[in-house]
Amino acid sequence: MAEVQAPFFWARDNSLTCGYHFEDETKPFPVTRAFIEKVGFPASSSGLVPAILVTASFGRRTTTPEATLACVKTPDGATLFAPPIKSYHLDFVFDGHTYQPTPASAETARMFGSN
């Protein structure tokens, strides 16, 4: 049976929750909007380790309990409340076991919640 492994990159998004904290509504979570735009697999003519290129967007904002409750109660409030986003390019290389971010992409990958 093949071993199940976690994905090497993901974009965690909680924008539909408006940051609502179900256990304590006075302490909302930061609202994160993140998504993967594009994945590329560049051809390697020199026999180098295979790479994966990811373009993804990310934005985060803090919120107040009042704003969170207003967002939750408003139809389509999460769309109106979503934080501004920025697009990022990340490079991953195979280390013999899994794909890891290159040194130039490591900090950005951590921001998205991967690795």
N, C-alpha and C positions, 0 to 999 in steps of 0.2 A: 504494500500500500504506500502510495506516495505521501511524503511528509507535507502537511499543510503549513504554508508560510504566510506571514502577514505581507501585505503589499509594501514595496519599497518606498512609495510616495503616495500621499493622499492629501486632500484639501478639506480640512474640517470646517464646516459651516454650521453656525447655530442661529443664523439671522431670522429664521422662521419662529424662533422662541422669543424674539425681541429682548433677549437677555434675562428673561424671567427665571427666578430662582424658586423652584417649587417648594423647597424646604424652608426658605426665609425670604419672603417677597421684599423685605427691606434691604436686601443685599443682592442686587441684580448682577449677573455675570456680564463681562464685556461682550458686546455683540461683534461677531466675526462673520464676514462674508468672504468666502473663498471658493474657487472653482478652477478646474483644469480646462484650459482653452485648447491646447494642442499637444500632441505627442509625436515626436519624430524619431526615426531610426536611420541615422546617416550611414551611408555605405563607407566601408573602410577599405581603401585600396592598398594600404600598407600592412595589413594583417594585425593592426592594433586591436586592443581589447574592444569589444562592441560597446557602443555608447547609446544612451537614450537621452534625447533632448525634450524637456518639458517646458511649456509656456503656461503659466498659471497666474491667476489674479488673487489679491489678498487685500483686505481692509479690516480694521478693528477700531471700535470706539467704545468708550465707557458710557454708562447711562445712569440715570437716576431712577429710583423706584417709581416716581410719578410718571416719567416718560415711558418706562417699561410697561406700566399698567395701561397707559393711553394707547400704546402700540398694540398690545395684546387685544384690547377691546375694539380697535378700529379695523373695519374690513380692509384687508390688504395693507395693514399697518407696517408689516415687516418690510415690504418693498419701499415704503416711504421712509422708514427708519434706518435702512441699510447704510453702513458706513461707506465713505468713498473708497474706491479700490485702486490699486496700482498693479500693472502687469509685470511679471518677473520671468526671466529665463533661467532654467536650472539644467545643469549637465550631470548625468549619472554614468558611472562606469562599472563594469563587472569586476568584482574582486576575487573571483574564483568560486564564490558561494552565492552572492546576491549582488544587486546593484546598490552602489553607495554614491552619495553626492561627491562631486569633485571638491577640492579645498575651496575653490572660488564660489561654490554653490552651497556649502555646508550650513552657513548661518541662515540663509534664506530657507533651506529645507527645514531647519529647526523652527523657524517662524511659522511655517505651515503646520507643524506638528508631526512631521515625518522625521524619523531617525533621531 
